[in-house]
Amino acid sequence: MAAIRIERVTKVFDNKVTAVDDVSLEVGDGEFMVLVGPSGCGKSTLLRVIAGLEQVTRGRVLIGDDDVTGLDPADRDVAMVFQSYALYPHKTVRENLAFGLRRRRVASDEIRRRVDAMADMLGLGVLLDRKPAALSGGQRQRVAMGRALVREPRTFLMDEPLSNLDAKLRTSMRGELARLHELLPTTTVYVTHDQIEAMTLGQRVAVLKDGRIQQCDAPQRLFDEPANLFVGAFIGSPAMNLVEATVAGGLVRFGQQEIQLEGVAPGLEGDVVLGIRPTSLSLPEPHVNAAWPRMSARIDIVEALGAERNVLFTVDAPPVTTEDVRAATGDAGGSDEGRLLADDRRARFTARIHGQHPIVAGDTIELAIDPSQLHLFERGSGAALAWRRSAGLERRERV
Amino acid sequence: MRERALPFSPWHLLLAPAAILFALPFAWMVLSSFMSNAQINHFPPTIIPDSLHVVGWDHVLRRATFPSWFVNSMIVASVTVVSNLVFCSLAGYAFARLRFRGSSLLFALIIATLIIPFQLTMIPTFIVMERLNLVDTLAALIIPGLVTPLGVFLMRQFFVSLPREVEEAARIDGCSRLGVLLHVAIPLARPALATLAALTFLISWNDLLWPVIAINSDETFTLPLGLTTFQGQHTQDWAAVMAGNVITAVPVVVAFLLAQRTFIESLTSSAVKG
């Protein structure tokens, strides 16, 4: 096991595309680090740089105390799980598992022992003599994991290992992966575009966009305190509601709505982007603080999910369509894609409420807004505004 | 389930006559080799002879140099096949996966040579062989065909189609470039290698034009060259020619059957992958 240190790494491809742009990142010994971001953000390239499958243009990569920047993948002692599994089609499961050990001249008794132990652990025993073509998707995935694990490398690199599985299998494999890391706490870098995977698996999550790390933090902090508009819009499902607003005299205004900002830092005035999580909007029920500001909403769509419902409604204020937001929502069904009528220039909001409430489309309801959970971002740069005098403290009291 | 009208696939109605059509010349060749020249030259031609003769076989097998022609052909074809498998794989893999200065230009040049007919290069090639003092040796037949542009192209196209991730997995598992080629790319390339082997064997085995130019002495002849000696300017020993043809054709049929098994294996295995 070993820590990974990436020092100011830049990767420019031959076609002048900068995939990774001056990235520095430290992954602790035994840490599970997730790289997440929309497609083309450079997360896979960064992983391949660590693996040695891509050479850096500038910067250094260290694994443990060794500078591995110029080393071949074979000499880095890393194991990688690919999205397509990349099993050797001409070799049996046993040979697939043993291949890396054999190349490293491990004694054949030892190879047999380790392959058998791994097959037991992953339930591959009966499949050992089959070729990959005769395995199901989930079985191939397990073999690919086994091939990486059996080597007992210093670090694991995983490139969207679950994305070829169907939804149910993916959920159960996600849990298995988390358990596996508890069992064998090897330093792991895991690439995904699926934020649920990122949030549930990562001890820390690095959010990337355009080859740069936007924020690297514990999953809950990413959700609670996004560093900028992109992270705010990217993390969380359903996505954060975003609307153009103005701040004046301790009030934030959008459309007809006014919300008193609790304990706002003095001097914060002007145009902002307001972000409200769907979970920060609730029905005004007895347990909800009576002092919370209210907004009325005419429901357009109700998505019943069983235990919960998403209610969608429009707000009479302009939506936020900056590049940050489009990039963040691009592959998750963005705010633009959710819009049926192109000339409807109003922001669309989602509120998540519990599943029992009898709401149908067309109803007008009142929603309470948790004022401590508001996010303000700068209009131009998209940087988060620390509008509270004691940022973060209030929030934790409530949790 | 609907009852099938025919006990076999309807395709067979088309394929069976085609197969007979293609097999007919071979059958006729074998039959003719057991006829006398009088029977062969008879008009209208007899397809099923009323009596069998071995005069053709007798002529061929009595010829002292015939076994050495067979051995010569075998040496030339085998060496050419092996060297093509080695060199075309190496070159094809390099063009498919390695990036080096001028690689696309070099590949384009190699492909461009495919359009130059052999008739244009045979005299320069002969001059080169003469300078090397190789004329009238088997080396003169082997060296020009050690690696062929068609083979390089074939192998390169196959390697390009291999999933890159499998090779990357092998590199991470501890293989060098050569290791990836030997342990992953070559084993996966078996169908392409079988095609290349069959093709090279066929071309080398059947070649007549170049041996006619490069070989003079009877004992260095290859089979196709030797067969021409049964056809004089004024006489045609058809029975001997046909017997010689049968002997010549057998290794080609065997080579094809060997390669065919790999073709079919590769077809069925890729079908299962899905």
Interface residues (C-beta under 8 A of the other chain):
Chain A: A51 G52 L53 D72 P73 A74 V78 A79 M80 F82 Q83 S84 A86 L87 Y88 P89 H90 F99 G100 R103 R104 K131 A133 A134 R147 R151
Chain B: P163 E165 V166 E168 A169 A170 R171 I172 D173 G174 C175 S176 G179 H183 V184 P187 L188 R190 S269 V272 K273
